[in-house]
Amino acid sequence: MKPILRSLSLILFVISPLLAQTAQKEPTNLTQNKFEGLNSKPEDEATEKERWRFLFYAGAGKADIQTNPNIPFAHRDPNTGLIINPGIGKRTGLTSAGTTNFPSEGSGTNQGTVFTLANDKWLFAYGYTSIDLKMSPANQGMVPIQSFDSSSEHVVRNIRVDYTQKISDLVSAVFSVRQFLRTGNYEWNNVLETTSVSNHYVAFPKIQVNDQMKINIYSLGFKFNYFKNWEIEPYFQYRDARFYANVFSTVGAIQRSDNLLLPSDPAAIGGAWAYQGLGSAYARPLYNSINKEFGNLGLRLQYNPYKFLFLRTDVRRNPVLAAWEVRGSATVFFNKYFGITLGGIYAEAEINPLSLRGWEIGPTFTYLF
């Protein structure tokens, strides 16, 4: 079981240094710029860049996920009456033999906020996002042999500190430290699933799981602004990831499938959903921990052809887990204080088997002091 993702609020973290350097300037008359010249002095511009910019964003959108958790189970053999744990000795992960499988897809809403404080050297950012999803079986066939009603709730927090060191007029080094925290709660109701051993179906009235992910991220990038209106930043990123999952013990019913298609006693499935006839199957309590350390390669592109329009993309590849993450955003400022941001994300499964797609839109307030 695993969840998502990371909030689209990270998109705003990425564009905030850009806002700190561009949004504070008042529009000027293009004709005057061309024929009369600007009155501002280079030293005045340098002083302005050293000032601090506060940014606040609040937005909402939609998220879609795909995940494939597996829950360890035991059952009572109807011939011997003995409790059997098919996954015994293999309790090191949620994909052990002796599990019931929950291939799921979900869609729901997300709401987030971001606070950012930045100048030309420093960026401090904090983001909070909550996500609520309604989930259903993935790739459901013509015969509904897999069924459940499911929902999940997630809370994502992000902390980020960046430092930019100018090397030349065209190149700067960017050092970044981040921490990503996500907690999730899952609930499956009226479950009917095939098992990973023999020909059995398992029915549970309810299964509950919670999990937590913590990722410490360290990156080094080099920002190039050789081309007008463009910033190009290739970067290397190291991630120290920790994932935890807890399965709560629940009781259900197990049915053989002698005809290789339907349960031998379909009525017993409905009885199990009504908390009747339980005891022949058990969702085993499990504390699962996964630790991963890996490096990523990424590329950020920023394009601002006009003072009021900012476009940005961030593409990252995890070569160890063969996973891509692509983010994009567009920000339009209506004046020097207020604008609107639209962002999107596509992320493939990494340490937890969850893929994410989503978008978010919301107002952006900024102030220079």
Buried (B, 14 or more C-beta within 10 A) or exposed (E): BBBBBBBBBBBBBBBBBBBBBBBBEEEEEEEEEEEEEEEEEEEEEEEBBEEBBBBBBBBEBBBBBBBBBBBBBBBBEEEEEEEBBBBEEBBEBBBBEBBBBBBBBBBBBBBBBBBBBBBBBBBBBBBBBBBBBEBBBBEEEEEEBBBBBBBBBBBBBBBBEBEBEEEEEEEBEBEBEBBBEBBBBBBBBBBBBBBBBEBBBBBBBBBBBBBEBBBBBBBEBBBBBEEEEEBBBEBEBEBBBBBBBEBBEBBBBBBEBEEEEBBBEEEBBEBBBEEEBBEBBBBBEBEBEBEBEBEBEBBBBBBBEEBBBBBBBBBBBBEEBEBEBBBBBBBEBEEBEEBBBBBBBBBBBBBBBBBBBBBBBBEBEBEBE
